[in-house]
């Protein structure tokens, strides 16, 4: 799945970008409020359901999370063994279930829960970021930054970066298809063989990126970029009733989560 806007008519597509950014930040805050894996699993499932609602197929969702799962497992393992039994006062979480190196690295129930929570946070962040990109046109991000008085050169950098991501993905797919047509066995063999097979792909991809940068610079000069410090905006954001309703619901959910955290729910 490409990290670019996918047209649709769902409520997520129709929401104002400022509402979606507020919800994005609110959910990220929620993921860091709890140390146990149960609430973070619930947030990850909510993010996955929202992606499916936005039009992402289950197969595509698995393709996004598949390569990331290996990193999440490594993070969970290191975090689990790095969590000392003295970091929790609850007896059920300080119980040691195993160890490494003759007991020097004890594995506790709290450590396992902490490691799983970190892995779920990573997956949730990736899904939310993808959801935000596929449901929001780039011009909405630009309009939001302009309304908060972000300097124009920073707006241009962000806009260019967001546009380059899907463009470079397209170019990478074209280079891969061209190499496969020439008989390159890119997807065969072990990890080392695959890494070596991707080295010839990086050369034309980097060269293509440099040519794109030169063409963009020439186009900017021809169009008089920098002639005015603040160009005229062709698109302005307008919030609707659904946006205010969504903000109220997000605030209520965030308040409830913070209250539960203060009360000590799902803490180690």
C-alpha positions as CSV (number, residue, x, y, z in Angstrom):
1,X,0.0,0.0,0.0
2,X,1.4,3.4,-0.9
3,X,1.6,6.1,1.7
4,X,-0.5,8.6,-0.3
5,X,-4.0,9.9,-0.3
6,X,-6.6,7.4,-1.3
7,X,-9.9,9.1,-2.4
8,X,-12.9,8.0,-0.4
9,X,-16.2,9.1,1.0
10,X,-16.0,7.8,4.5
11,X,-16.3,10.0,7.6
12,X,-12.6,9.9,8.1
13,X,-12.0,11.3,4.6
14,X,-14.6,14.1,5.3
15,X,-13.2,15.2,8.6
16,X,-11.1,18.3,8.8
17,X,-7.3,17.7,8.9
18,X,-7.1,19.6,12.1
19,X,-9.6,17.3,13.7
20,X,-7.6,14.3,12.5
21,X,-4.3,15.7,13.7
22,X,-5.9,16.3,17.1
23,X,-7.2,12.7,17.2
24,X,-3.8,11.4,16.1
25,X,-2.0,13.2,18.9
26,X,-4.7,12.2,21.4
27,X,-4.4,8.5,20.6
28,X,-0.6,8.7,20.7
29,X,-0.8,10.2,24.2
30,X,-3.1,7.3,25.2
31,X,-0.6,4.7,24.1
32,X,2.0,6.2,26.5
33,X,-0.4,6.4,29.5
34,X,-0.6,2.7,30.2
35,X,2.2,0.2,30.8
36,X,0.1,-3.0,30.5
37,X,-0.5,-4.5,27.1
38,X,-4.3,-4.8,27.3
39,X,-5.3,-1.2,26.7
40,X,-2.5,-0.8,24.1
41,X,-3.9,-3.9,22.3
42,X,-7.3,-2.2,22.3
43,X,-5.8,0.9,20.8
44,X,-4.0,-1.1,18.1
45,X,-7.2,-2.9,17.2
46,X,-9.1,0.4,17.0
47,X,-6.4,1.7,14.6
48,X,-6.6,-1.4,12.5
49,X,-10.4,-1.2,12.3
50,X,-10.2,2.5,11.3
51,X,-7.8,1.6,8.5
52,X,-10.2,-1.1,7.2
53,X,-13.0,1.5,7.4
54,X,-11.0,4.0,5.4
55,X,-10.7,1.5,2.6
56,X,-7.5,-0.4,3.3
57,X,-7.9,-4.1,2.6
58,X,-6.9,-6.7,5.2
59,X,-4.2,-8.1,2.9
60,X,-2.7,-4.6,2.5
61,X,-2.8,-4.1,6.2
62,X,-0.9,-7.3,6.8
63,X,1.7,-6.2,4.2
64,X,2.3,-3.0,6.2
65,X,2.5,-4.7,9.6
66,X,4.4,-7.8,8.4
67,X,7.9,-6.3,7.9
68,X,7.3,-4.2,11.0
69,X,6.5,-7.2,13.2
70,X,10.1,-8.4,13.2
71,X,11.3,-5.1,14.7
72,X,8.4,-5.0,17.2
73,X,9.3,-8.5,18.4
74,X,13.0,-7.5,18.9
75,X,11.9,-4.3,20.8
76,X,9.5,-6.4,23.0
77,X,12.2,-8.9,23.8
78,X,14.8,-6.3,24.8
79,X,12.3,-4.3,26.8
80,X,11.1,-7.4,28.6
81,X,14.5,-8.5,29.8
82,X,15.6,-4.9,30.6
83,X,12.6,-4.4,32.9
84,X,13.9,-5.1,36.5
85,X,11.7,-6.7,39.1
86,X,12.3,-3.7,41.4
87,X,10.6,-1.4,39.0
88,X,7.1,-2.6,40.1
89,X,5.6,-2.8,43.5
90,X,2.9,-5.3,42.5
91,X,3.7,-8.9,43.5
92,X,2.0,-10.3,40.5
93,X,4.2,-8.3,38.1
94,X,7.5,-8.8,39.9
95,X,7.2,-12.6,39.7
96,X,10.2,-14.0,37.7
97,X,9.2,-16.5,35.0
98,X,12.7,-17.0,33.5
99,X,16.2,-15.6,33.2
100,X,19.3,-15.3,31.0
101,X,22.9,-15.7,31.8
102,X,22.5,-17.5,35.1
103,X,19.8,-15.2,36.5
104,X,21.5,-11.9,35.6
105,X,18.7,-10.9,33.3
106,X,15.4,-12.0,35.0
107,X,12.3,-12.1,32.9
108,X,9.2,-11.0,34.9
109,X,5.5,-10.8,34.2
110,X,5.7,-7.1,34.3
111,X,8.6,-7.1,31.9
112,X,6.6,-9.2,29.4
113,X,3.7,-6.8,29.7
114,X,6.0,-3.8,29.3
115,X,7.7,-5.3,26.2
116,X,4.4,-6.2,24.5
117,X,3.1,-2.7,25.2
118,X,6.1,-1.1,23.5
119,X,5.6,-3.4,20.5
120,X,1.9,-2.5,20.3
121,X,2.8,1.2,20.5
122,X,5.0,0.9,17.4
123,X,2.3,-0.9,15.5
124,X,-0.3,1.6,16.5
125,X,1.8,4.6,15.5
126,X,2.5,3.2,12.1
127,X,-1.2,2.4,11.5
128,X,-2.3,5.8,12.6
129,X,0.3,7.6,10.5
130,X,-0.7,5.5,7.5
131,X,-4.4,6.2,8.2
132,X,-3.7,10.0,8.4
133,X,-1.8,10.0,5.1
134,X,-4.3,7.9,3.1
135,X,-7.4,9.9,4.2
136,X,-6.0,13.4,3.9
137,X,-4.9,15.3,0.8
138,X,-1.6,17.1,0.9
139,X,-3.2,20.4,0.3
140,X,-5.1,20.0,3.6
141,X,-1.8,19.6,5.5
142,X,-0.4,22.7,3.7
143,X,-3.5,24.7,4.6
144,X,-3.3,23.7,8.2
145,X,0.3,24.8,8.5
146,X,-0.4,28.1,6.8
147,X,-3.2,28.8,9.2
148,X,-0.9,28.4,12.2
149,X,1.6,30.8,10.5
150,X,4.3,28.2,9.7
151,X,7.0,29.9,7.5
152,X,6.4,29.2,3.9
153,X,9.8,27.5,3.2
154,X,9.0,25.0,5.9
155,X,5.6,24.4,4.4
156,X,7.2,23.8,1.0
157,X,9.7,21.4,2.5
158,X,7.0,19.3,4.2
159,X,4.8,19.4,1.1
160,X,7.7,18.3,-1.1
161,X,8.6,15.5,1.3
162,X,5.1,14.2,1.4
163,X,4.9,14.2,-2.4
164,X,8.3,12.6,-2.9
165,X,7.4,9.5,-0.7
166,X,4.7,8.0,-3.1
167,X,6.7,9.2,-6.1
168,X,9.8,7.4,-5.0
169,X,7.7,4.3,-4.2
170,X,6.5,4.3,-7.8
171,X,10.0,4.6,-9.1
172,X,11.2,1.8,-6.8
173,X,8.5,-0.5,-8.1
174,X,9.4,0.4,-11.7
175,X,13.1,-0.4,-11.1
176,X,12.2,-3.7,-9.4
177,X,10.0,-4.7,-12.3
178,X,12.7,-3.8,-14.7
179,X,15.3,-5.9,-12.8
180,X,12.9,-8.8,-12.6
181,X,12.3,-8.6,-16.3
182,X,16.0,-8.9,-16.8
183,X,16.2,-12.1,-14.8
184,X,17.3,-10.7,-11.4
185,X,16.4,-13.0,-8.6
186,X,15.6,-10.3,-6.0
187,X,13.1,-12.2,-3.9
188,X,15.0,-15.5,-3.7
189,X,17.7,-16.7,-1.3
190,X,18.6,-15.7,2.2
191,X,18.7,-12.3,3.9
192,X,22.3,-11.5,2.8
193,X,21.6,-12.5,-0.8
194,X,18.5,-10.3,-0.9
195,X,20.4,-7.3,0.5
196,X,23.1,-7.8,-2.2
197,X,20.4,-8.1,-4.8
198,X,19.0,-4.7,-3.8
199,X,22.3,-2.8,-4.2
200,X,22.0,-2.5,-8.0
201,X,18.5,-1.2,-7.5
202,X,19.6,1.7,-5.3
203,X,21.9,3.2,-8.0
204,X,19.1,4.0,-10.6
205,X,16.8,5.0,-7.7
206,X,19.2,7.5,-6.3
207,X,20.0,8.8,-9.8
208,X,16.3,9.2,-10.5
209,X,15.8,11.1,-7.2
210,X,18.6,13.5,-8.1
211,X,17.1,14.2,-11.5
212,X,13.7,14.8,-9.9
213,X,15.3,17.3,-7.5
214,X,17.0,19.2,-10.4
215,X,13.7,19.3,-12.4
216,X,11.9,20.6,-9.3
217,X,14.5,23.3,-8.7
218,X,14.3,24.4,-12.3
219,X,10.5,24.5,-12.1
220,X,10.7,26.6,-9.0
221,X,12.9,29.2,-10.6
222,X,10.8,29.4,-13.7
223,X,7.7,30.0,-11.6
224,X,9.2,32.7,-9.5
225,X,9.5,30.9,-6.2
226,X,10.5,33.3,-3.5
227,X,9.1,36.4,-5.2
228,X,6.7,37.0,-2.4
229,X,7.2,35.9,1.3
230,X,3.7,34.6,1.7
231,X,1.9,33.4,-1.5
232,X,-1.8,33.6,-1.9
233,X,-3.7,30.5,-0.6
234,X,-6.0,28.8,-3.1
235,X,-7.5,26.5,-0.4
236,X,-8.8,27.3,3.1
237,X,-10.0,24.9,5.8
238,X,-13.5,25.1,7.1
239,X,-14.7,23.1,10.1
240,X,-18.1,21.5,10.0
241,X,-20.5,20.2,12.7
242,X,-19.0,16.7,12.4
243,X,-15.6,18.1,13.3
244,X,-16.8,19.7,16.5
245,X,-18.6,16.6,17.4
246,X,-15.5,14.5,16.8
247,X,-13.3,16.8,18.9
248,X,-15.8,16.5,21.8
249,X,-15.7,12.7,21.6
250,X,-11.9,12.7,21.4
251,X,-11.7,15.0,24.4
252,X,-14.1,12.8,26.4
253,X,-12.1,9.7,25.6
254,X,-8.8,11.3,26.4
255,X,-10.2,12.6,29.7
256,X,-11.5,9.1,30.6
257,X,-8.2,7.5,29.8
258,X,-6.3,10.1,31.9
259,X,-8.7,9.6,34.8
260,X,-8.1,5.9,34.7
261,X,-4.4,6.4,34.6
262,X,-4.5,8.7,37.7
263,X,-6.6,6.0,39.5
264,X,-3.8,3.5,38.8
265,X,-5.6,1.3,36.2
266,X,-3.4,-0.9,34.0
267,X,-0.1,0.3,35.6
268,X,2.8,-1.9,36.6
